[in-house]
Amino acid sequence: MTTPAPDCVVLDIPQGLRLNLLGLVVEIGPVRILADRAGLLGNLVASLTCGGVAAAARET
């Protein structure tokens, strides 16, 4: 039985983000973007940010 590949976290901002853009305040809550290796775009992003399939195999 194979274990699933660990999540590839592309961006993680757990505390949220607050930007003051010349008086326009933008608040964003917690942000977490994951790349799903099963999808075409997710696989591409995961290979660029977390390494390819070989890197995922080494982590397990």
C-alpha positions, 0 to 999 in steps of 0.5 A: 500500500502506498502512502499519499504524497504530502501536501505541497504548500505553495503559500501559507499566511496563517496570521492573515495579511493587512495592507494599507495602500495609500489609505485603502486598507485591505485585510485578508484572513488566513491564506493557505494555497495547496498544489494538488499533484493530481491536477494538471496545473497543481502538478505543474505548480508542485513540481516548480515549488516542491520538486518533482515526483522524485522529491515527493517520493523522497519525503515519504 
